[in-house]
Amino acid sequence: MDDNIAHCSYEAGALEDPSIPPPDYMWTRTVDPRDAPDQPVDLTILFEQGLPVRLRVGKEEYTDSLELFMALNEIGKKAGVGRIDIVEVSLKKEVKSKHPT
């Protein structure tokens, strides 16, 4: 498992067979979308020069970039947002070379 504030990812093990859904324990960052509340969250993100600089959620306001990021992650987690399955295909080529002696 690779886990940091931006993402959590797994590889190998149970994920080797794409015909089997990933185990529920792997979803540490989001609730199951089927279990998420069916209610909207009202929020406003203000941008300056393309960068988010302020987040308003109800009466709460965030201006620190890390706090803003963490608050949005928490909102997304509760709403079941942010799940993605990526299948990585690796083509490995064995290279053999002969060197004259």
PDB file as gemmi writes it, atoms N, CA and C in Angstrom:
CRYST1    1.000    1.000    1.000  90.00  90.00  90.00 P 1                      
ATOM      1  N   MET A   1       0.839  -1.178   0.000  1.00  0.00           N  
ATOM      2  CA  MET A   1       0.000   0.000   0.000  1.00  0.00           C  
ATOM      3  C   MET A   1       0.887   1.245   0.000  1.00  0.00           C  
ATOM      4  N   ASP A   2       0.517   2.209  -0.821  1.00  0.00           N  
ATOM      5  CA  ASP A   2       1.161   3.520  -0.848  1.00  0.00           C  
ATOM      6  C   ASP A   2       0.115   4.503  -0.338  1.00  0.00           C  
ATOM      7  N   ASP A   3       0.366   5.123   0.803  1.00  0.00           N  
ATOM      8  CA  ASP A   3      -0.633   5.986   1.430  1.00  0.00           C  
ATOM      9  C   ASP A   3       0.008   7.313   1.826  1.00  0.00           C  
ATOM     10  N   ASN A   4      -0.565   8.407   1.331  1.00  0.00           N  
ATOM     11  CA  ASN A   4      -0.119   9.736   1.731  1.00  0.00           C  
ATOM     12  C   ASN A   4      -1.329  10.668   1.692  1.00  0.00           C  
ATOM     13  N   ILE A   5      -1.160  11.963   1.913  1.00  0.00           N  
ATOM     14  CA  ILE A   5      -2.338  12.845   1.980  1.00  0.00           C  
ATOM     15  C   ILE A   5      -3.029  13.027   0.638  1.00  0.00           C  
ATOM     16  N   ALA A   6      -2.372  12.680  -0.445  1.00  0.00           N  
ATOM     17  CA  ALA A   6      -2.980  12.863  -1.760  1.00  0.00           C  
ATOM     18  C   ALA A   6      -3.722  11.628  -2.258  1.00  0.00           C  
ATOM     19  N   HIS A   7      -3.279  10.451  -1.850  1.00  0.00           N  
ATOM     20  CA  HIS A   7      -3.932   9.247  -2.351  1.00  0.00           C  
ATOM     21  C   HIS A   7      -3.517   8.024  -1.543  1.00  0.00           C  
ATOM     22  N   CYS A   8      -4.230   6.944  -1.799  1.00  0.00           N  
ATOM     23  CA  CYS A   8      -3.876   5.636  -1.252  1.00  0.00           C  
ATOM     24  C   CYS A   8      -4.009   4.649  -2.396  1.00  0.00           C  
ATOM     25  N   SER A   9      -2.981   3.891  -2.654  1.00  0.00           N  
ATOM     26  CA  SER A   9      -3.053   2.933  -3.758  1.00  0.00           C  
ATOM     27  C   SER A   9      -2.503   1.580  -3.328  1.00  0.00           C  
ATOM     28  N   TYR A  10      -3.018   0.564  -3.966  1.00  0.00           N  
ATOM     29  CA  TYR A  10      -2.593  -0.817  -3.734  1.00  0.00           C  
ATOM     30  C   TYR A  10      -2.190  -1.423  -5.066  1.00  0.00           C  
ATOM     31  N   GLU A  11      -1.364  -2.448  -4.989  1.00  0.00           N  
ATOM     32  CA  GLU A  11      -1.067  -3.229  -6.168  1.00  0.00           C  
ATOM     33  C   GLU A  11      -0.757  -4.656  -5.737  1.00  0.00           C  
ATOM     34  N   ALA A  12      -0.881  -5.568  -6.687  1.00  0.00           N  
ATOM     35  CA  ALA A  12      -0.612  -6.990  -6.492  1.00  0.00           C  
ATOM     36  C   ALA A  12      -1.667  -7.643  -5.601  1.00  0.00           C  
ATOM     37  N   GLY A  13      -1.381  -8.854  -5.173  1.00  0.00           N  
ATOM     38  CA  GLY A  13      -2.290  -9.588  -4.306  1.00  0.00           C  
ATOM     39  C   GLY A  13      -3.664  -9.785  -4.919  1.00  0.00           C  
ATOM     40  N   ALA A  14      -4.697  -9.384  -4.182  1.00  0.00           N  
ATOM     41  CA  ALA A  14      -6.089  -9.567  -4.605  1.00  0.00           C  
ATOM     42  C   ALA A  14      -6.401  -8.823  -5.901  1.00  0.00           C  
ATOM     43  N   LEU A  15      -5.580  -7.872  -6.269  1.00  0.00           N  
ATOM     44  CA  LEU A  15      -5.852  -7.063  -7.463  1.00  0.00           C  
ATOM     45  C   LEU A  15      -5.317  -7.680  -8.745  1.00  0.00           C  
ATOM     46  N   GLU A  16      -4.632  -8.792  -8.634  1.00  0.00           N  
ATOM     47  CA  GLU A  16      -4.042  -9.413  -9.826  1.00  0.00           C  
ATOM     48  C   GLU A  16      -5.093  -9.966 -10.785  1.00  0.00           C  
ATOM     49  N   ASP A  17      -6.281 -10.286 -10.275  1.00  0.00           N  
ATOM     50  CA  ASP A  17      -7.343 -10.823 -11.120  1.00  0.00           C  
ATOM     51  C   ASP A  17      -8.387  -9.738 -11.352  1.00  0.00           C  
ATOM     52  N   PRO A  18      -8.423  -9.117 -12.543  1.00  0.00           N  
ATOM     53  CA  PRO A  18      -9.350  -8.010 -12.790  1.00  0.00           C  
ATOM     54  C   PRO A  18     -10.820  -8.431 -12.808  1.00  0.00           C  
ATOM     55  N   SER A  19     -11.099  -9.739 -12.804  1.00  0.00           N  
ATOM     56  CA  SER A  19     -12.494 -10.175 -12.794  1.00  0.00           C  
ATOM     57  C   SER A  19     -13.077 -10.194 -11.381  1.00  0.00           C  
ATOM     58  N   ILE A  20     -12.230  -9.966 -10.374  1.00  0.00           N  
ATOM     59  CA  ILE A  20     -12.676  -9.951  -8.982  1.00  0.00           C  
ATOM     60  C   ILE A  20     -12.628  -8.515  -8.466  1.00  0.00           C  
ATOM     61  N   PRO A  21     -13.732  -8.006  -7.906  1.00  0.00           N  
ATOM     62  CA  PRO A  21     -13.718  -6.634  -7.368  1.00  0.00           C  
ATOM     63  C   PRO A  21     -12.721  -6.502  -6.220  1.00  0.00           C  
ATOM     64  N   PRO A  22     -12.166  -5.316  -6.030  1.00  0.00           N  
ATOM     65  CA  PRO A  22     -11.223  -5.136  -4.924  1.00  0.00           C  
ATOM     66  C   PRO A  22     -11.933  -5.327  -3.584  1.00  0.00           C  
ATOM     67  N   PRO A  23     -11.223  -5.861  -2.587  1.00  0.00           N  
ATOM     68  CA  PRO A  23     -11.812  -6.043  -1.263  1.00  0.00           C  
ATOM     69  C   PRO A  23     -12.197  -4.697  -0.631  1.00  0.00           C  
ATOM     70  N   ASP A  24     -13.248  -4.699   0.161  1.00  0.00           N  
ATOM     71  CA  ASP A  24     -13.731  -3.463   0.786  1.00  0.00           C  
ATOM     72  C   ASP A  24     -12.684  -2.784   1.665  1.00  0.00           C  
ATOM     73  N   TYR A  25     -11.809  -3.572   2.303  1.00  0.00           N  
ATOM     74  CA  TYR A  25     -10.825  -2.969   3.207  1.00  0.00           C  
ATOM     75  C   TYR A  25      -9.843  -2.043   2.489  1.00  0.00           C  
ATOM     76  N   MET A  26      -9.753  -2.144   1.184  1.00  0.00           N  
ATOM     77  CA  MET A  26      -8.829  -1.288   0.436  1.00  0.00           C  
ATOM     78  C   MET A  26      -9.320   0.144   0.312  1.00  0.00           C  
ATOM     79  N   TRP A  27     -10.616   0.355   0.480  1.00  0.00           N  
ATOM     80  CA  TRP A  27     -11.172   1.700   0.323  1.00  0.00           C  
ATOM     81  C   TRP A  27     -11.080   2.440   1.663  1.00  0.00           C  
ATOM     82  N   THR A  28      -9.919   2.995   1.940  1.00  0.00           N  
ATOM     83  CA  THR A  28      -9.700   3.688   3.218  1.00  0.00           C  
ATOM     84  C   THR A  28     -10.005   5.180   3.141  1.00  0.00           C  
ATOM     85  N   ARG A  29     -10.137   5.720   1.941  1.00  0.00           N  
ATOM     86  CA  ARG A  29     -10.299   7.166   1.776  1.00  0.00           C  
ATOM     87  C   ARG A  29     -11.725   7.606   1.495  1.00  0.00           C  
ATOM     88  N   THR A  30     -12.616   6.667   1.188  1.00  0.00           N  
ATOM     89  CA  THR A  30     -13.988   7.045   0.861  1.00  0.00           C  
ATOM     90  C   THR A  30     -14.962   6.025   1.421  1.00  0.00           C  
ATOM     91  N   VAL A  31     -16.152   6.488   1.743  1.00  0.00           N  
ATOM     92  CA  VAL A  31     -17.213   5.543   2.068  1.00  0.00           C  
ATOM     93  C   VAL A  31     -17.716   4.971   0.746  1.00  0.00           C  
ATOM     94  N   ASP A  32     -18.353   3.842   0.828  1.00  0.00           N  
ATOM     95  CA  ASP A  32     -18.944   3.262  -0.371  1.00  0.00           C  
ATOM     96  C   ASP A  32     -19.971   4.253  -0.911  1.00  0.00           C  
ATOM     97  N   PRO A  33     -19.912   4.612  -2.190  1.00  0.00           N  
ATOM     98  CA  PRO A  33     -20.878   5.582  -2.726  1.00  0.00           C  
ATOM     99  C   PRO A  33     -22.338   5.180  -2.483  1.00  0.00           C  
ATOM    100  N   ARG A  34     -22.601   3.874  -2.391  1.00  0.00           N  
ATOM    101  CA  ARG A  34     -23.972   3.425  -2.107  1.00  0.00           C  
ATOM    102  C   ARG A  34     -24.385   3.749  -0.674  1.00  0.00           C  
ATOM    103  N   ASP A  35     -23.408   3.979   0.207  1.00  0.00           N  
ATOM    104  CA  ASP A  35     -23.694   4.298   1.605  1.00  0.00           C  
ATOM    105  C   ASP A  35     -23.575   5.793   1.904  1.00  0.00           C  
ATOM    106  N   ALA A  36     -23.184   6.574   0.920  1.00  0.00           N  
ATOM    107  CA  ALA A  36     -23.001   8.016   1.107  1.00  0.00           C  
ATOM    108  C   ALA A  36     -24.353   8.711   1.266  1.00  0.00           C  
ATOM    109  N   PRO A  37     -24.365   9.815   2.008  1.00  0.00           N  
ATOM    110  CA  PRO A  37     -25.619  10.556   2.158  1.00  0.00           C  
ATOM    111  C   PRO A  37     -26.145  11.040   0.809  1.00  0.00           C  
ATOM    112  N   ASP A  38     -27.446  11.059   0.682  1.00  0.00           N  
ATOM    113  CA  ASP A  38     -28.073  11.529  -0.551  1.00  0.00           C  
ATOM    114  C   ASP A  38     -28.474  12.991  -0.388  1.00  0.00           C  
ATOM    115  N   GLN A  39     -27.530  13.789   0.111  1.00  0.00           N  
ATOM    116  CA  GLN A  39     -27.775  15.207   0.351  1.00  0.00           C  
ATOM    117  C   GLN A  39     -26.580  16.005  -0.163  1.00  0.00           C  
ATOM    118  N   PRO A  40     -26.847  17.111  -0.810  1.00  0.00           N  
ATOM    119  CA  PRO A  40     -25.732  17.922  -1.326  1.00  0.00           C  
ATOM    120  C   PRO A  40     -24.992  18.651  -0.208  1.00  0.00           C  
ATOM    121  N   VAL A  41     -23.752  18.999  -0.488  1.00  0.00           N  
ATOM    122  CA  VAL A  41     -22.953  19.834   0.403  1.00  0.00           C  
ATOM    123  C   VAL A  41     -22.730  21.148  -0.332  1.00  0.00           C  
ATOM    124  N   ASP A  42     -23.135  22.240   0.274  1.00  0.00           N  
ATOM    125  CA  ASP A  42     -22.976  23.556  -0.343  1.00  0.00           C  
ATOM    126  C   ASP A  42     -21.596  24.095  -0.006  1.00  0.00           C  
ATOM    127  N   LEU A  43     -20.795  24.314  -1.023  1.00  0.00           N  
ATOM    128  CA  LEU A  43     -19.455  24.850  -0.794  1.00  0.00           C  
ATOM    129  C   LEU A  43     -19.086  25.808  -1.914  1.00  0.00           C  
ATOM    130  N   THR A  44     -18.141  26.675  -1.607  1.00  0.00           N  
ATOM    131  CA  THR A  44     -17.636  27.638  -2.584  1.00  0.00           C  
ATOM    132  C   THR A  44     -16.120  27.593  -2.556  1.00  0.00           C  
ATOM    133  N   ILE A  45     -15.514  27.495  -3.728  1.00  0.00           N  
ATOM    134  CA  ILE A  45     -14.054  27.555  -3.841  1.00  0.00           C  
ATOM    135  C   ILE A  45     -13.709  28.805  -4.622  1.00  0.00           C  
ATOM    136  N   LEU A  46     -12.879  29.654  -4.030  1.00  0.00           N  
ATOM    137  CA  LEU A  46     -12.428  30.873  -4.711  1.00  0.00           C  
ATOM    138  C   LEU A  46     -11.026  30.640  -5.254  1.00  0.00           C  
ATOM    139  N   PHE A  47     -10.828  31.080  -6.493  1.00  0.00           N  
ATOM    140  CA  PHE A  47      -9.545  30.887  -7.171  1.00  0.00           C  
ATOM    141  C   PHE A  47      -8.904  32.233  -7.475  1.00  0.00           C  
ATOM    142  N   GLU A  48      -7.583  32.263  -7.420  1.00  0.00           N  
ATOM    143  CA  GLU A  48      -6.799  33.411  -7.880  1.00  0.00           C  
ATOM    144  C   GLU A  48      -5.710  32.869  -8.791  1.00  0.00           C  
ATOM    145  N   GLN A  49      -5.671  33.364  -9.995  1.00  0.00           N  
ATOM    146  CA  GLN A  49      -4.703  32.932 -11.001  1.00  0.00           C  
ATOM    147  C   GLN A  49      -4.717  31.405 -11.165  1.00  0.00           C  
ATOM    148  N   GLY A  50      -5.915  30.841 -11.111  1.00  0.00           N  
ATOM    149  CA  GLY A  50      -6.085  29.416 -11.323  1.00  0.00           C  
ATOM    150  C   GLY A  50      -5.830  28.529 -10.118  1.00  0.00           C  
ATOM    151  N   LEU A  51      -5.472  29.121  -8.993  1.00  0.00           N  
ATOM    152  CA  LEU A  51      -5.186  28.336  -7.789  1.00  0.00           C  
ATOM    153  C   LEU A  51      -6.273  28.548  -6.747  1.00  0.00           C  
ATOM    154  N   PRO A  52      -6.707  27.480  -6.061  1.00  0.00           N  
ATOM    155  CA  PRO A  52      -7.703  27.651  -5.003  1.00  0.00           C  
ATOM    156  C   PRO A  52      -7.076  28.364  -3.806  1.00  0.00           C  
ATOM    157  N   VAL A  53      -7.719  29.434  -3.354  1.00  0.00           N  
ATOM    158  CA  VAL A  53      -7.165  30.214  -2.245  1.00  0.00           C  
ATOM    159  C   VAL A  53      -8.116  30.298  -1.049  1.00  0.00           C  
ATOM    160  N   ARG A  54      -9.372  29.930  -1.251  1.00  0.00           N  
ATOM    161  CA  ARG A  54     -10.332  30.014  -0.158  1.00  0.00           C  
ATOM    162  C   ARG A  54     -11.438  28.987  -0.395  1.00  0.00           C  
ATOM    163  N   LEU A  55     -11.831  28.332   0.692  1.00  0.00           N  
ATOM    164  CA  LEU A  55     -12.929  27.374   0.652  1.00  0.00           C  
ATOM    165  C   LEU A  55     -13.927  27.766   1.718  1.00  0.00           C  
ATOM    166  N   ARG A  56     -15.186  27.847   1.312  1.00  0.00           N  
ATOM    167  CA  ARG A  56     -16.263  28.115   2.262  1.00  0.00           C  
ATOM    168  C   ARG A  56     -17.213  26.924   2.253  1.00  0.00           C  
ATOM    169  N   VAL A  57     -17.442  26.378   3.438  1.00  0.00           N  
ATOM    170  CA  VAL A  57     -18.372  25.263   3.609  1.00  0.00           C  
ATOM    171  C   VAL A  57     -19.271  25.643   4.780  1.00  0.00           C  
ATOM    172  N   GLY A  58     -20.488  26.046   4.456  1.00  0.00           N  
ATOM    173  CA  GLY A  58     -21.369  26.546   5.509  1.00  0.00           C  
ATOM    174  C   GLY A  58     -20.745  27.777   6.147  1.00  0.00           C  
ATOM    175  N   LYS A  59     -20.544  27.729   7.456  1.00  0.00           N  
ATOM    176  CA  LYS A  59     -19.941  28.858   8.168  1.00  0.00           C  
ATOM    177  C   LYS A  59     -18.433  28.715   8.323  1.00  0.00           C  
ATOM    178  N   GLU A  60     -17.906  27.582   7.893  1.00  0.00           N  
ATOM    179  CA  GLU A  60     -16.459  27.337   7.971  1.00  0.00           C  
ATOM    180  C   GLU A  60     -15.765  27.940   6.760  1.00  0.00           C  
ATOM    181  N   GLU A  61     -14.540  28.434   6.989  1.00  0.00           N  
ATOM    182  CA  GLU A  61     -13.747  28.996   5.901  1.00  0.00           C  
ATOM    183  C   GLU A  61     -12.302  28.556   6.059  1.00  0.00           C  
ATOM    184  N   TYR A  62     -11.708  28.157   4.944  1.00  0.00           N  
ATOM    185  CA  TYR A  62     -10.325  27.683   4.941  1.00  0.00           C  
ATOM    186  C   TYR A  62      -9.528  28.507   3.934  1.00  0.00           C  
ATOM    187  N   THR A  63      -8.361  28.964   4.347  1.00  0.00           N  
ATOM    188  CA  THR A  63      -7.488  29.707   3.433  1.00  0.00           C  
ATOM    189  C   THR A  63      -6.105  29.063   3.315  1.00  0.00           C  
ATOM    190  N   ASP A  64      -5.688  28.318   4.309  1.00  0.00           N  
ATOM    191  CA  ASP A  64      -4.413  27.621   4.241  1.00  0.00           C  
ATOM    192  C   ASP A  64      -4.536  26.496   3.209  1.00  0.00           C  
ATOM    193  N   SER A  65      -3.582  26.382   2.311  1.00  0.00           N  
ATOM    194  CA  SER A  65      -3.705  25.423   1.218  1.00  0.00           C  
ATOM    195  C   SER A  65      -3.823  23.980   1.718  1.00  0.00           C  
ATOM    196  N   LEU A  66      -3.096  23.616   2.749  1.00  0.00           N  
ATOM    197  CA  LEU A  66      -3.186  22.258   3.274  1.00  0.00           C  
ATOM    198  C   LEU A  66      -4.542  22.026   3.944  1.00  0.00           C  
ATOM    199  N   GLU A  67      -5.003  22.991   4.729  1.00  0.00           N  
ATOM    200  CA  GLU A  67      -6.316  22.856   5.373  1.00  0.00           C  
ATOM    201  C   GLU A  67      -7.434  22.770   4.329  1.00  0.00           C  
ATOM    202  N   LEU A  68      -7.318  23.565   3.277  1.00  0.00           N  
ATOM    203  CA  LEU A  68      -8.291  23.535   2.184  1.00  0.00           C  
ATOM    204  C   LEU A  68      -8.304  22.150   1.533  1.00  0.00           C  
ATOM    205  N   PHE A  69      -7.147  21.627   1.243  1.00  0.00           N  
ATOM    206  CA  PHE A  69      -7.006  20.303   0.641  1.00  0.00           C  
ATOM    207  C   PHE A  69      -7.607  19.228   1.541  1.00  0.00           C  
ATOM    208  N   MET A  70      -7.285  19.280   2.831  1.00  0.00           N  
ATOM    209  CA  MET A  70      -7.783  18.282   3.784  1.00  0.00           C  
ATOM    210  C   MET A  70      -9.301  18.380   3.953  1.00  0.00           C  
ATOM    211  N   ALA A  71      -9.822  19.604   3.985  1.00  0.00           N  
ATOM    212  CA  ALA A  71     -11.273  19.786   4.119  1.00  0.00           C  
ATOM    213  C   ALA A  71     -12.002  19.212   2.907  1.00  0.00           C  
ATOM    214  N   LEU A  72     -11.497  19.469   1.712  1.00  0.00           N  
ATOM    215  CA  LEU A  72     -12.116  18.918   0.509  1.00  0.00           C  
ATOM    216  C   LEU A  72     -12.017  17.395   0.479  1.00  0.00           C  
ATOM    217  N   ASN A  73     -10.902  16.847   0.947  1.00  0.00           N  
ATOM    218  CA  ASN A  73     -10.773  15.395   1.033  1.00  0.00           C  
ATOM    219  C   ASN A  73     -11.821  14.812   1.982  1.00  0.00           C  
ATOM    220  N   GLU A  74     -12.065  15.467   3.099  1.00  0.00           N  
ATOM    221  CA  GLU A  74     -13.054  14.984   4.065  1.00  0.00           C  
ATOM    222  C   GLU A  74     -14.464  15.047   3.480  1.00  0.00           C  
ATOM    223  N   ILE A  75     -14.775  16.117   2.774  1.00  0.00           N  
ATOM    224  CA  ILE A  75     -16.087  16.246   2.121  1.00  0.00           C  
ATOM    225  C   ILE A  75     -16.259  15.142   1.083  1.00  0.00           C  
ATOM    226  N   GLY A  76     -15.229  14.938   0.269  1.00  0.00           N  
ATOM    227  CA  GLY A  76     -15.283  13.891  -0.745  1.00  0.00           C  
ATOM    228  C   GLY A  76     -15.384  12.507  -0.141  1.00  0.00           C  
ATOM    229  N   LYS A  77     -14.678  12.271   0.963  1.00  0.00           N  
ATOM    230  CA  LYS A  77     -14.724  10.975   1.633  1.00  0.00           C  
ATOM    231  C   LYS A  77     -16.147  10.643   2.057  1.00  0.00           C  
ATOM    232  N   LYS A  78     -16.795  11.582   2.701  1.00  0.00           N  
ATOM    233  CA  LYS A  78     -18.161  11.357   3.188  1.00  0.00           C  
ATOM    234  C   LYS A  78     -19.151  11.158   2.040  1.00  0.00           C  
ATOM    235  N   ALA A  79     -18.866  11.755   0.891  1.00  0.00           N  
ATOM    236  CA  ALA A  79     -19.770  11.664  -0.262  1.00  0.00           C  
ATOM    237  C   ALA A  79     -19.451  10.476  -1.174  1.00  0.00           C  
ATOM    238  N   GLY A  80     -18.403   9.737  -0.860  1.00  0.00           N  
ATOM    239  CA  GLY A  80     -18.037   8.604  -1.695  1.00  0.00           C  
ATOM    240  C   GLY A  80     -17.378   9.013  -2.992  1.00  0.00           C  
ATOM    241  N   VAL A  81     -16.765  10.187  -3.010  1.00  0.00           N  
ATOM    242  CA  VAL A  81     -16.125  10.715  -4.218  1.00  0.00           C  
ATOM    243  C   VAL A  81     -14.642  10.355  -4.203  1.00  0.00           C  
ATOM    244  N   GLY A  82     -14.119  10.005  -5.370  1.00  0.00           N  
ATOM    245  CA  GLY A  82     -12.682   9.833  -5.480  1.00  0.00           C  
ATOM    246  C   GLY A  82     -12.209   8.409  -5.673  1.00  0.00           C  
ATOM    247  N   ARG A  83     -13.112   7.487  -5.903  1.00  0.00           N  
ATOM    248  CA  ARG A  83     -12.682   6.113  -6.160  1.00  0.00           C  
ATOM    249  C   ARG A  83     -12.312   5.955  -7.629  1.00  0.00           C  
ATOM    250  N   ILE A  84     -11.224   5.274  -7.848  1.00  0.00           N  
ATOM    251  CA  ILE A  84     -10.804   5.029  -9.223  1.00  0.00           C  
ATOM    252  C   ILE A  84     -10.068   3.695  -9.271  1.00  0.00           C  
ATOM    253  N   ASP A  85     -10.334   2.963 -10.290  1.00  0.00           N  
ATOM    254  CA  ASP A  85      -9.595   1.725 -10.551  1.00  0.00           C  
ATOM    255  C   ASP A  85      -8.718   1.969 -11.760  1.00  0.00           C  
ATOM    256  N   ILE A  86      -7.456   1.682 -11.609  1.00  0.00           N  
ATOM    257  CA  ILE A  86      -6.514   1.827 -12.711  1.00  0.00           C  
ATOM    258  C   ILE A  86      -5.862   0.468 -12.936  1.00  0.00           C  
ATOM    259  N   VAL A  87      -5.903   0.013 -14.147  1.00  0.00           N  
ATOM    260  CA  VAL A  87      -5.210  -1.223 -14.496  1.00  0.00           C  
ATOM    261  C   VAL A  87      -3.901  -0.827 -15.154  1.00  0.00           C  
ATOM    262  N   GLU A  88      -2.836  -1.253 -14.557  1.00  0.00           N  
ATOM    263  CA  GLU A  88      -1.517  -0.901 -15.061  1.00  0.00           C  
ATOM    264  C   GLU A  88      -0.963  -2.085 -15.842  1.00  0.00           C  
ATOM    265  N   VAL A  89      -0.602  -1.836 -17.057  1.00  0.00           N  
ATOM    266  CA  VAL A  89      -0.034  -2.883 -17.895  1.00  0.00           C  
ATOM    267  C   VAL A  89       1.437  -2.565 -18.103  1.00  0.00           C  
ATOM    268  N   SER A  90       2.243  -3.530 -17.802  1.00  0.00           N  
ATOM    269  CA  SER A  90       3.680  -3.333 -17.943  1.00  0.00           C  
ATOM    270  C   SER A  90       4.215  -4.312 -18.973  1.00  0.00           C  
ATOM    271  N   LEU A  91       4.858  -3.784 -19.967  1.00  0.00           N  
ATOM    272  CA  LEU A  91       5.508  -4.629 -20.967  1.00  0.00           C  
ATOM    273  C   LEU A  91       7.006  -4.590 -20.696  1.00  0.00           C  
ATOM    274  N   LYS A  92       7.521  -5.733 -20.346  1.00  0.00           N  
ATOM    275  CA  LYS A  92       8.949  -5.803 -20.047  1.00  0.00           C  
ATOM    276  C   LYS A  92       9.649  -6.533 -21.188  1.00  0.00           C  
ATOM    277  N   LYS A  93      10.736  -5.999 -21.591  1.00  0.00           N  
ATOM    278  CA  LYS A  93      11.502  -6.589 -22.688  1.00  0.00           C  
ATOM    279  C   LYS A  93      12.864  -6.996 -22.145  1.00  0.00           C  
ATOM    280  N   GLU A  94      13.146  -8.240 -22.346  1.00  0.00           N  
ATOM    281  CA  GLU A  94      14.454  -8.722 -21.908  1.00  0.00           C  
ATOM    282  C   GLU A  94      15.469  -8.410 -22.998  1.00  0.00           C  
ATOM    283  N   VAL A  95      16.500  -7.766 -22.623  1.00  0.00           N  
ATOM    284  CA  VAL A  95      17.536  -7.393 -23.582  1.00  0.00           C  
ATOM    285  C   VAL A  95      18.794  -8.195 -23.277  1.00  0.00           C  
ATOM    286  N   LYS A  96      19.258  -8.913 -24.275  1.00  0.00           N  
ATOM    287  CA  LYS A  96      20.503  -9.654 -24.139  1.00  0.00           C  
ATOM    288  C   LYS A  96      21.482  -9.089 -25.142  1.00  0.00           C  
ATOM    289  N   SER A  97      22.657  -8.927 -24.711  1.00  0.00           N  
ATOM    290  CA  SER A  97      23.668  -8.428 -25.640  1.00  0.00           C  
ATOM    291  C   SER A  97      24.932  -9.245 -25.512  1.00  0.00           C  
ATOM    292  N   LYS A  98      25.624  -9.294 -26.594  1.00  0.00           N  
ATOM    293  CA  LYS A  98      26.894 -10.001 -26.590  1.00  0.00           C  
ATOM    294  C   LYS A  98      27.998  -8.963 -26.746  1.00  0.00           C  
ATOM    295  N   HIS A  99      28.999  -9.176 -25.973  1.00  0.00           N  
ATOM    296  CA  HIS A  99      30.148  -8.286 -26.068  1.00  0.00           C  
ATOM    297  C   HIS A  99      31.353  -9.102 -26.546  1.00  0.00           C  
ATOM    298  N   PRO A 100      32.032  -8.595 -27.542  1.00  0.00           N  
ATOM    299  CA  PRO A 100      33.215  -9.327 -28.005  1.00  0.00           C  
ATOM    300  C   PRO A 100      34.284  -9.375 -26.906  1.00  0.00           C  
ATOM    301  N   THR A 101      34.935 -10.507 -26.822  1.00  0.00           N  
ATOM    302  CA  THR A 101      36.006 -10.622 -25.821  1.00  0.00           C  
ATOM    303  C   THR A 101      37.353 -10.449 -26.427  1.00  0.00           C  
TER     304      THR A 101                                                      
END                                                                             
